[in-house]
Amino acid sequence: MDSLEKKIIPSIALLKGIVHSETDVKRMIKRTRWILTQDPQKTLVPSIALLRTHGVPDSNISKLLLLSGCSFLRTDSFIKNVKETKKREFDPSKVVFVMAVHVLSCLSKSSWEAKCGIYKRWGWSEKEISSAFTLQPTCMGLSEKNIMSTMEFLVNKMGFDPLLISKTPVVLSYSLEKRTIPRLSVIQVLVSNGIVKEDYKIMTLVNMSEKDFLRKYVTEFEGKVPELLSVYQGKTNS
């Protein structure tokens, strides 16, 4: 009963006050069940207060709770990660701030260094790694295997400058097999047929919605290159 009154009920009430959605609260508790076993006055309350002090809106605090609820419970490391994010000049009012806190909360020092090592193998400097993280924090949250596979494809097979990728790191976050390879395979066919110029922007291609990509690069040119759809679907299904 003591636990119910001091931990469970106050924690649920606090979460409802931030998240405003019964469904999301249930989802959060399902992901991080032990959030209800902690005294919220020692964990959730100070962590939420810290974010608010730095100017993080409740809508983004809600997103962080859903992404990484357990990080709110490790108060000391949470404070450290928020300070590190602030030090890197992320804007607390933007969602990218809580994304950075989430990534830092999930990574050990050795894991961070290992990923930095991979990017350095592709010629990125510390400054370029830091800049890429600021642009797209998830580039440091990817698995080492994922980073290597995507960089190998983009640099070795497609011929992109690795430093260009550091300026558009969002391209690393998309699925290589389901998005990047199928789309660039279509573009390669169009380039080889002289329909599209080689100076296309990869960011535009991978960031485009599925509907828009198909309309602009597949349906538009199927009359000239009948195999385009099969190239796209073949790569997608492989």
C-alpha positions in Angstrom: 0.0 0.0 0.0 2.9 2.3 0.9 4.4 1.7 -2.5 1.1 2.3 -4.3 0.6 5.6 -2.6 4.1 6.9 -2.7 5.4 5.6 -6.0 2.8 4.1 -8.4 -0.1 6.5 -8.2 2.1 9.7 -8.1 4.3 8.4 -11.0 1.2 7.7 -13.2 -0.3 11.1 -12.3 3.0 12.8 -13.3 3.3 10.9 -16.5 -0.3 11.7 -17.5 0.4 15.4 -16.8 3.2 15.4 -19.3 2.1 12.9 -21.9 -1.6 13.7 -21.9 -2.4 10.4 -23.6 -3.7 7.3 -21.8 -2.4 5.1 -24.6 1.1 6.6 -24.5 1.3 6.4 -20.7 0.4 2.6 -21.0 3.0 2.2 -23.7 5.6 4.0 -21.6 4.9 1.8 -18.5 5.0 -1.3 -20.7 8.4 -0.4 -22.0 9.8 0.7 -18.6 7.9 -1.1 -15.9 10.3 -0.2 -13.1 9.5 3.4 -13.6 6.6 2.7 -11.1 9.0 1.2 -8.6 10.9 4.4 -8.0 10.0 7.4 -5.9 9.1 10.0 -8.5 10.2 12.8 -6.2 13.8 11.5 -6.5 13.8 10.5 -10.2 11.1 11.8 -12.5 10.4 15.1 -10.8 14.0 16.4 -10.7 14.7 15.1 -14.3 11.6 16.8 -15.7 12.4 20.0 -13.8 15.9 20.0 -15.2 14.6 19.9 -18.8 12.0 22.6 -18.1 14.7 24.8 -16.6 16.7 24.5 -19.8 13.6 25.5 -21.8 12.6 22.1 -23.1 8.8 22.2 -23.8 6.6 19.5 -22.3 5.7 18.2 -25.8 9.4 17.2 -26.3 9.8 16.0 -22.7 6.9 13.6 -23.6 8.8 12.4 -26.6 11.9 11.7 -24.6 9.8 9.8 -22.0 8.5 7.6 -24.7 11.9 7.1 -26.3 13.9 6.7 -23.2 11.9 6.6 -20.0 14.5 4.7 -18.1 17.0 7.5 -18.6 14.9 9.7 -16.3 15.5 7.3 -13.4 19.3 7.5 -13.5 19.4 11.0 -12.2 23.2 11.6 -12.1 23.8 10.4 -15.6 20.7 12.2 -16.8 22.0 15.5 -15.5 25.3 14.8 -17.1 23.8 14.0 -20.5 21.5 17.1 -20.5 24.5 19.3 -19.6 26.5 17.7 -22.4 23.7 18.3 -24.9 23.4 21.9 -23.8 27.2 22.3 -24.1 27.0 21.1 -27.7 24.7 24.0 -28.5 21.6 22.1 -29.3 18.5 24.3 -29.1 16.4 23.1 -26.1 13.2 24.2 -27.8 13.7 21.8 -30.7 13.0 18.1 -30.7 16.6 17.4 -31.8 17.7 18.4 -28.2 15.8 15.4 -26.7 17.0 13.2 -29.5 20.6 14.0 -28.5 19.8 13.4 -24.8 18.3 10.0 -25.8 21.3 8.9 -27.8 23.8 10.0 -25.1 21.7 8.1 -22.5 21.8 4.9 -24.6 25.6 5.0 -25.3 28.5 4.0 -23.1 31.7 5.9 -23.5 33.3 2.9 -25.2 30.5 2.6 -27.6 30.7 6.3 -28.5 34.4 6.0 -29.0 34.0 2.9 -31.2 31.5 4.7 -33.5 33.8 7.7 -33.7 36.6 5.3 -34.7 34.4 4.0 -37.6 33.7 7.5 -38.9 37.3 8.4 -38.6 38.2 5.4 -40.8 36.1 7.1 -43.5 38.1 10.3 -43.1 35.8 12.2 -40.7 37.6 14.5 -38.2 36.4 15.0 -34.6 34.9 18.3 -35.7 33.0 16.6 -38.6 31.7 13.9 -36.2 30.6 16.5 -33.7 28.9 18.5 -36.5 27.1 15.4 -37.9 25.9 14.6 -34.4 24.5 18.1 -34.0 22.7 17.8 -37.4 21.4 14.3 -36.8 22.0 12.8 -33.3 20.8 9.3 -34.5 24.0 8.9 -36.6 25.7 8.0 -33.3 22.8 5.8 -32.2 23.2 3.4 -35.2 24.9 0.1 -34.8 28.5 -0.2 -35.9 27.5 -2.8 -38.5 24.8 -0.4 -39.9 27.2 2.5 -40.1 29.9 0.4 -41.9 27.4 -1.2 -44.4 25.8 2.2 -45.3 29.2 3.9 -45.7 30.6 1.1 -47.8 27.6 1.2 -50.1 27.5 5.0 -50.5 31.3 5.5 -50.8 32.7 2.4 -52.4 29.7 1.5 -54.6 28.1 4.8 -55.4 31.2 6.9 -55.2 30.0 9.6 -52.8 32.6 11.7 -50.9 32.5 10.5 -47.3 32.8 14.1 -46.1 29.7 15.0 -48.1 27.9 12.4 -46.0 29.1 14.0 -42.8 27.2 17.1 -43.9 24.0 15.2 -44.6 24.1 12.5 -41.9 20.4 11.9 -42.0 21.1 9.6 -45.0 22.7 7.1 -42.6 19.5 6.8 -40.7 17.4 5.3 -43.5 17.1 1.6 -44.2 19.9 0.6 -46.6 18.0 -2.4 -48.0 14.5 -1.0 -48.1 15.1 2.6 -49.1 18.7 3.7 -50.0 19.7 0.8 -52.3 16.4 0.6 -54.2 16.3 4.3 -54.8 19.9 4.7 -55.9 19.6 1.7 -58.1 16.8 3.4 -60.0 18.8 6.6 -60.2 21.8 4.6 -61.5 19.7 3.3 -64.4 18.4 6.7 -65.2 21.9 8.2 -65.2 23.2 5.4 -67.5 20.3 6.2 -69.9 21.2 9.9 -69.8 17.9 10.8 -68.3 19.2 12.1 -64.9 22.4 14.0 -64.4 25.1 12.6 -62.1 25.0 15.7 -59.8 21.8 14.6 -58.1 21.5 15.2 -54.3 21.3 12.1 -52.3 19.6 13.9 -49.4 16.7 14.8 -51.6 16.3 11.3 -53.0 16.3 9.4 -49.7 14.3 12.0 -47.8 11.5 12.0 -50.4 8.3 10.2 -49.6 7.7 6.8 -51.2 4.8 8.2 -53.3 6.8 11.2 -54.5 9.9 9.1 -55.4 7.8 6.6 -57.4 6.0 9.4 -59.2 9.0 11.5 -60.0 11.6 8.8 -60.9 9.8 5.6 -61.7 6.3 6.3 -63.2 7.6 9.4 -65.0 10.2 7.5 -67.0 8.7 4.0 -67.3 7.9 4.7 -70.9 11.5 5.3 -71.7 13.0 2.7 -69.3 10.4 -0.2 -68.8 12.5 -2.1 -66.3 12.5 0.8 -63.7 9.8 -0.6 -61.5 11.2 -4.1 -61.5 14.6 -2.6 -60.6 13.0 -0.8 -57.7 10.9 -3.7 -56.5 13.6 -6.2 -57.0 16.0 -4.3 -54.8 13.3 -3.6 -52.2 12.4 -7.3 -51.9 15.9 -8.7 -51.9 
